[in-house]
């Protein structure tokens, strides 16, 4: 998992394409707190 995150960070250009992945990786607690789940796509 960390390897994927590192690749995404090093490839900011492609990061936009993997935007949902970052949303699930970092703001996992935020999504749970908001009660939106995987359907909530908030650009933090």
C-alpha positions in Angstrom: 0.0 0.0 0.0 2.7 2.5 0.9 4.5 1.7 -2.3 1.4 2.7 -4.3 1.1 5.9 -2.3 4.7 6.7 -2.9 4.3 6.1 -6.6 1.2 8.4 -6.7 3.1 11.1 -4.8 6.0 10.9 -7.1 3.7 11.0 -10.1 1.6 14.1 -9.4 0.7 14.3 -13.0 -1.0 10.9 -12.8 -2.2 11.6 -9.2 -5.2 13.4 -10.7 -6.2 10.2 -12.4 -5.9 8.3 -9.1 -7.6 11.0 -7.1 -10.2 8.5 -5.6 -7.3 6.3 -4.3 -5.9 9.2 -2.3 -9.3 10.0 -0.9 -9.5 6.4 0.4 -6.0 6.4 1.7 -5.6 9.6 3.7 -9.0 11.1 4.6 -10.5 7.7 5.5 -11.5 9.0 8.9 -12.9 12.2 7.4 -15.1 10.1 5.1 -16.3 8.1 8.0 -16.9 11.2 10.1 -18.9 12.8 7.3 -20.8 9.6 6.9 -20.5 9.7 3.1 -18.6 6.5 2.6 -16.9 5.7 -0.7 -19.6 7.5 -2.6 -18.5 10.9 -1.1 -15.7 12.4 -3.2 -14.5 15.4 -1.4 -11.3 17.1 -2.8 -9.6 17.8 0.5 
